[in-house]
Amino acid sequence: AARALRCGVPLKGYFVWSLMDNFEWAEGYSQRFGLIWVDFATQERRFKASAHWYRDFLQQHTQ
């Protein structure tokens, strides 16, 4: 997305796969795609590095 913006693409949105780690039908709980890490035993949640990147990206490229 950042490269597209540098090339002049009028990017109006960015979609992430999942807000939090979740159950995937083919992989169960083994694959973690979310911006927020979830401990499924305790329900504890923590921001991943990707969540901080997404926050920074939005702050830099939105009006």
Distance bins in CASP14 RR format, pairs under 12 A and 6 or more apart:
PFRMAT RR
TARGET T0000
AUTHOR 0000-0000-0000
RMODE 2
METHOD distances of the structure
MODEL  1
1 7 0 0 0 0 0 1 0 0 0 0 0
1 8 0 0 0 0 0 1 0 0 0 0 0
1 9 0 0 0 0 1 0 0 0 0 0 0
1 11 1 0 0 1 0 0 0 0 0 0 0
1 12 0 0 0 0 0 1 0 0 0 0 0
1 13 0 0 0 0 1 0 0 0 0 0 0
1 14 1 0 1 0 0 0 0 0 0 0 0
1 15 0 0 0 0 1 0 0 0 0 0 0
1 16 0 0 0 0 0 1 0 0 0 0 0
1 53 0 0 0 0 0 1 0 0 0 0 0
1 54 0 0 0 0 1 0 0 0 0 0 0
1 57 1 0 0 1 0 0 0 0 0 0 0
1 58 0 0 0 0 0 1 0 0 0 0 0
1 60 0 0 0 0 0 1 0 0 0 0 0
1 61 1 0 0 1 0 0 0 0 0 0 0
1 62 0 0 0 0 0 1 0 0 0 0 0
2 8 0 0 0 0 0 1 0 0 0 0 0
2 9 0 0 0 0 0 1 0 0 0 0 0
2 11 0 0 0 0 1 0 0 0 0 0 0
2 14 0 0 0 0 1 0 0 0 0 0 0
2 53 0 0 0 0 1 0 0 0 0 0 0
2 54 0 0 0 0 0 1 0 0 0 0 0
2 56 0 0 0 0 0 1 0 0 0 0 0
2 57 1 0 0 1 0 0 0 0 0 0 0
2 58 0 0 0 0 0 1 0 0 0 0 0
2 60 0 0 0 0 1 0 0 0 0 0 0
2 61 1 0 0 1 0 0 0 0 0 0 0
3 9 0 0 0 0 1 0 0 0 0 0 0
3 11 0 0 0 0 0 1 0 0 0 0 0
3 57 0 0 0 0 0 1 0 0 0 0 0
4 10 0 0 0 0 1 0 0 0 0 0 0
4 11 1 0 1 0 0 0 0 0 0 0 0
4 12 0 0 0 0 0 1 0 0 0 0 0
4 13 0 0 0 0 0 1 0 0 0 0 0
4 14 0 0 0 0 1 0 0 0 0 0 0
4 57 0 0 0 0 0 1 0 0 0 0 0
4 61 0 0 0 0 0 1 0 0 0 0 0
5 11 1 0 1 0 0 0 0 0 0 0 0
5 12 0 0 0 0 0 1 0 0 0 0 0
5 13 0 0 0 0 0 1 0 0 0 0 0
5 14 0 0 0 0 0 1 0 0 0 0 0
5 57 0 0 0 0 1 0 0 0 0 0 0
5 60 0 0 0 0 1 0 0 0 0 0 0
5 61 1 0 0 1 0 0 0 0 0 0 0
5 62 0 0 0 0 0 1 0 0 0 0 0
6 60 0 0 0 0 0 1 0 0 0 0 0
6 61 0 0 0 0 0 1 0 0 0 0 0
8 61 0 0 0 0 0 1 0 0 0 0 0
9 61 0 0 0 0 0 1 0 0 0 0 0
10 61 0 0 0 0 0 1 0 0 0 0 0
11 57 0 0 0 0 0 1 0 0 0 0 0
11 58 0 0 0 0 0 1 0 0 0 0 0
11 61 1 0 0 1 0 0 0 0 0 0 0
11 62 0 0 0 0 0 1 0 0 0 0 0
12 61 0 0 0 0 0 1 0 0 0 0 0
12 62 0 0 0 0 1 0 0 0 0 0 0
12 63 0 0 0 0 0 1 0 0 0 0 0
13 54 0 0 0 0 0 1 0 0 0 0 0
13 57 0 0 0 0 0 1 0 0 0 0 0
13 58 0 0 0 0 1 0 0 0 0 0 0
13 61 0 0 0 0 1 0 0 0 0 0 0
13 62 0 0 0 0 1 0 0 0 0 0 0
14 35 0 0 0 0 0 1 0 0 0 0 0
14 53 0 0 0 0 0 1 0 0 0 0 0
14 54 1 0 0 1 0 0 0 0 0 0 0
14 55 0 0 0 0 0 1 0 0 0 0 0
14 57 1 0 0 1 0 0 0 0 0 0 0
14 58 1 0 0 1 0 0 0 0 0 0 0
14 60 0 0 0 0 0 1 0 0 0 0 0
14 61 0 0 0 0 1 0 0 0 0 0 0
14 62 0 0 0 0 1 0 0 0 0 0 0
15 35 0 0 0 0 0 1 0 0 0 0 0
15 54 0 0 0 0 0 1 0 0 0 0 0
16 33 0 0 0 0 1 0 0 0 0 0 0
16 34 1 0 0 1 0 0 0 0 0 0 0
16 35 1 0 1 0 0 0 0 0 0 0 0
16 36 0 0 0 0 0 1 0 0 0 0 0
16 48 0 0 0 0 0 1 0 0 0 0 0
16 50 1 0 0 1 0 0 0 0 0 0 0
16 51 0 0 0 0 1 0 0 0 0 0 0
16 53 0 0 0 0 0 1 0 0 0 0 0
16 54 1 0 0 1 0 0 0 0 0 0 0
16 55 0 0 0 0 0 1 0 0 0 0 0
16 57 0 0 0 0 0 1 0 0 0 0 0
16 58 0 0 0 0 0 1 0 0 0 0 0
17 24 0 0 0 0 0 1 0 0 0 0 0
17 31 0 0 0 0 0 1 0 0 0 0 0
17 32 0 0 0 0 0 1 0 0 0 0 0
17 33 1 0 1 0 0 0 0 0 0 0 0
17 34 1 0 0 1 0 0 0 0 0 0 0
17 35 0 0 0 0 1 0 0 0 0 0 0
17 50 0 0 0 0 0 1 0 0 0 0 0
17 54 0 0 0 0 0 1 0 0 0 0 0
18 24 0 0 0 0 1 0 0 0 0 0 0
18 31 0 0 0 0 0 1 0 0 0 0 0
18 32 0 0 0 0 1 0 0 0 0 0 0
18 33 1 0 1 0 0 0 0 0 0 0 0
18 34 1 0 1 0 0 0 0 0 0 0 0
18 35 1 0 0 1 0 0 0 0 0 0 0
18 36 0 0 0 0 1 0 0 0 0 0 0
18 37 0 0 0 0 0 1 0 0 0 0 0
18 38 0 0 0 0 0 1 0 0 0 0 0
18 48 0 0 0 0 0 1 0 0 0 0 0
18 50 0 0 0 0 0 1 0 0 0 0 0
18 51 0 0 0 0 0 1 0 0 0 0 0
18 54 0 0 0 0 0 1 0 0 0 0 0
19 33 0 0 0 0 1 0 0 0 0 0 0
19 34 1 0 0 1 0 0 0 0 0 0 0
19 35 1 0 1 0 0 0 0 0 0 0 0
19 36 1 0 0 1 0 0 0 0 0 0 0
19 37 0 0 0 0 0 1 0 0 0 0 0
19 38 0 0 0 0 0 1 0 0 0 0 0
19 45 0 0 0 0 0 1 0 0 0 0 0
19 47 0 0 0 0 0 1 0 0 0 0 0
19 48 0 0 0 0 0 1 0 0 0 0 0
19 50 0 0 0 0 0 1 0 0 0 0 0
19 51 0 0 0 0 1 0 0 0 0 0 0
19 54 0 0 0 0 0 1 0 0 0 0 0
20 29 0 0 0 0 0 1 0 0 0 0 0
20 32 0 0 0 0 1 0 0 0 0 0 0
20 33 0 0 0 0 1 0 0 0 0 0 0
20 34 1 0 1 0 0 0 0 0 0 0 0
20 35 1 0 0 1 0 0 0 0 0 0 0
20 36 1 0 1 0 0 0 0 0 0 0 0
20 37 0 0 0 0 1 0 0 0 0 0 0
20 38 1 0 1 0 0 0 0 0 0 0 0
20 39 0 0 0 0 0 1 0 0 0 0 0
20 40 0 0 0 0 0 1 0 0 0 0 0
20 43 0 0 0 0 0 1 0 0 0 0 0
20 44 0 0 0 0 0 1 0 0 0 0 0
20 45 1 0 0 1 0 0 0 0 0 0 0
20 46 0 0 0 0 0 1 0 0 0 0 0
20 47 0 0 0 0 0 1 0 0 0 0 0
20 48 0 0 0 0 1 0 0 0 0 0 0
20 50 0 0 0 0 0 1 0 0 0 0 0
20 51 0 0 0 0 1 0 0 0 0 0 0
21 27 0 0 0 0 0 1 0 0 0 0 0
21 28 0 0 0 0 0 1 0 0 0 0 0
21 29 1 0 0 1 0 0 0 0 0 0 0
21 30 0 0 0 0 0 1 0 0 0 0 0
21 31 0 0 0 0 1 0 0 0 0 0 0
21 32 1 0 1 0 0 0 0 0 0 0 0
21 33 1 0 0 1 0 0 0 0 0 0 0
21 34 1 0 1 0 0 0 0 0 0 0 0
21 35 0 0 0 0 1 0 0 0 0 0 0
21 36 1 0 0 1 0 0 0 0 0 0 0
21 37 1 0 1 0 0 0 0 0 0 0 0
21 38 1 0 1 0 0 0 0 0 0 0 0
21 39 0 0 0 0 1 0 0 0 0 0 0
21 40 1 0 0 1 0 0 0 0 0 0 0
21 43 0 0 0 0 0 1 0 0 0 0 0
21 44 0 0 0 0 0 1 0 0 0 0 0
21 45 0 0 0 0 1 0 0 0 0 0 0
21 46 0 0 0 0 0 1 0 0 0 0 0
21 47 0 0 0 0 0 1 0 0 0 0 0
21 48 0 0 0 0 1 0 0 0 0 0 0
21 50 0 0 0 0 0 1 0 0 0 0 0
21 51 0 0 0 0 0 1 0 0 0 0 0
22 28 0 0 0 0 1 0 0 0 0 0 0
22 29 0 0 0 0 1 0 0 0 0 0 0
22 30 0 0 0 0 0 1 0 0 0 0 0
22 31 0 0 0 0 1 0 0 0 0 0 0
22 32 0 0 0 0 1 0 0 0 0 0 0
22 33 1 0 0 1 0 0 0 0 0 0 0
22 34 1 0 0 1 0 0 0 0 0 0 0
22 35 0 0 0 0 0 1 0 0 0 0 0
22 36 0 0 0 0 0 1 0 0 0 0 0
22 37 0 0 0 0 0 1 0 0 0 0 0
22 38 1 0 0 1 0 0 0 0 0 0 0
22 40 0 0 0 0 1 0 0 0 0 0 0
22 45 0 0 0 0 0 1 0 0 0 0 0
23 29 1 0 1 0 0 0 0 0 0 0 0
23 30 0 0 0 0 1 0 0 0 0 0 0
23 31 0 0 0 0 1 0 0 0 0 0 0
23 32 0 0 0 0 0 1 0 0 0 0 0
23 33 0 0 0 0 0 1 0 0 0 0 0
23 34 0 0 0 0 0 1 0 0 0 0 0
23 38 0 0 0 0 0 1 0 0 0 0 0
23 40 0 0 0 0 1 0 0 0 0 0 0
24 30 1 0 0 1 0 0 0 0 0 0 0
24 31 1 0 1 0 0 0 0 0 0 0 0
24 32 0 0 0 0 1 0 0 0 0 0 0
24 33 1 0 0 1 0 0 0 0 0 0 0
24 34 0 0 0 0 0 1 0 0 0 0 0
25 31 0 0 0 0 0 1 0 0 0 0 0
27 33 0 0 0 0 1 0 0 0 0 0 0
28 40 0 0 0 0 0 1 0 0 0 0 0
29 37 0 0 0 0 0 1 0 0 0 0 0
29 38 0 0 0 0 1 0 0 0 0 0 0
29 39 0 0 0 0 0 1 0 0 0 0 0
29 40 1 0 1 0 0 0 0 0 0 0 0
29 41 0 0 0 0 0 1 0 0 0 0 0
30 40 0 0 0 0 0 1 0 0 0 0 0
32 38 0 0 0 0 1 0 0 0 0 0 0
32 39 0 0 0 0 0 1 0 0 0 0 0
32 40 0 0 0 0 0 1 0 0 0 0 0
32 46 0 0 0 0 0 1 0 0 0 0 0
32 48 0 0 0 0 1 0 0 0 0 0 0
32 50 0 0 0 0 0 1 0 0 0 0 0
33 48 0 0 0 0 0 1 0 0 0 0 0
33 50 0 0 0 0 1 0 0 0 0 0 0
34 45 0 0 0 0 0 1 0 0 0 0 0
34 46 0 0 0 0 0 1 0 0 0 0 0
34 47 0 0 0 0 0 1 0 0 0 0 0
34 48 1 0 0 1 0 0 0 0 0 0 0
34 49 0 0 0 0 0 1 0 0 0 0 0
34 50 1 0 0 1 0 0 0 0 0 0 0
34 51 0 0 0 0 1 0 0 0 0 0 0
34 54 0 0 0 0 0 1 0 0 0 0 0
35 45 0 0 0 0 0 1 0 0 0 0 0
35 46 0 0 0 0 0 1 0 0 0 0 0
35 47 1 0 0 1 0 0 0 0 0 0 0
35 48 1 0 1 0 0 0 0 0 0 0 0
35 49 0 0 0 0 1 0 0 0 0 0 0
35 50 1 0 1 0 0 0 0 0 0 0 0
35 51 1 1 0 0 0 0 0 0 0 0 0
35 52 0 0 0 0 1 0 0 0 0 0 0
35 53 0 0 0 0 1 0 0 0 0 0 0
35 54 1 0 1 0 0 0 0 0 0 0 0
35 55 0 0 0 0 1 0 0 0 0 0 0
35 57 0 0 0 0 0 1 0 0 0 0 0
35 58 0 0 0 0 0 1 0 0 0 0 0
36 43 0 0 0 0 0 1 0 0 0 0 0
36 44 0 0 0 0 0 1 0 0 0 0 0
36 45 1 0 1 0 0 0 0 0 0 0 0
36 46 1 0 0 1 0 0 0 0 0 0 0
36 47 1 0 1 0 0 0 0 0 0 0 0
36 48 1 0 0 1 0 0 0 0 0 0 0
36 49 0 0 0 0 0 1 0 0 0 0 0
36 50 0 0 0 0 1 0 0 0 0 0 0
36 51 1 0 0 1 0 0 0 0 0 0 0
36 52 0 0 0 0 0 1 0 0 0 0 0
36 54 0 0 0 0 0 1 0 0 0 0 0
36 55 0 0 0 0 0 1 0 0 0 0 0
37 43 0 0 0 0 0 1 0 0 0 0 0
37 44 0 0 0 0 1 0 0 0 0 0 0
37 45 1 0 0 1 0 0 0 0 0 0 0
37 46 1 0 1 0 0 0 0 0 0 0 0
37 47 1 0 0 1 0 0 0 0 0 0 0
37 48 1 0 1 0 0 0 0 0 0 0 0
37 49 0 0 0 0 1 0 0 0 0 0 0
37 50 0 0 0 0 1 0 0 0 0 0 0
37 51 0 0 0 0 1 0 0 0 0 0 0
38 44 1 0 0 1 0 0 0 0 0 0 0
38 45 1 0 1 0 0 0 0 0 0 0 0
38 46 0 0 0 0 1 0 0 0 0 0 0
38 47 0 0 0 0 0 1 0 0 0 0 0
38 48 0 0 0 0 0 1 0 0 0 0 0
39 45 1 0 0 1 0 0 0 0 0 0 0
39 46 0 0 0 0 1 0 0 0 0 0 0
45 51 0 0 0 0 0 1 0 0 0 0 0
46 52 0 0 0 0 0 1 0 0 0 0 0
47 53 0 0 0 0 0 1 0 0 0 0 0
47 54 0 0 0 0 1 0 0 0 0 0 0
47 55 0 0 0 0 1 0 0 0 0 0 0
47 56 0 0 0 0 0 1 0 0 0 0 0
48 54 0 0 0 0 1 0 0 0 0 0 0
48 55 0 0 0 0 0 1 0 0 0 0 0
49 55 0 0 0 0 0 1 0 0 0 0 0
49 56 0 0 0 0 0 1 0 0 0 0 0
50 56 0 0 0 0 0 1 0 0 0 0 0
50 57 0 0 0 0 0 1 0 0 0 0 0
51 57 0 0 0 0 0 1 0 0 0 0 0
51 58 0 0 0 0 0 1 0 0 0 0 0
52 58 0 0 0 0 0 1 0 0 0 0 0
52 59 0 0 0 0 0 1 0 0 0 0 0
53 59 0 0 0 0 0 1 0 0 0 0 0
53 60 0 0 0 0 0 1 0 0 0 0 0
54 60 0 0 0 0 0 1 0 0 0 0 0
54 61 0 0 0 0 0 1 0 0 0 0 0
54 62 0 0 0 0 0 1 0 0 0 0 0
55 61 0 0 0 0 0 1 0 0 0 0 0
55 62 0 0 0 0 0 1 0 0 0 0 0
56 62 0 0 0 0 0 1 0 0 0 0 0
END
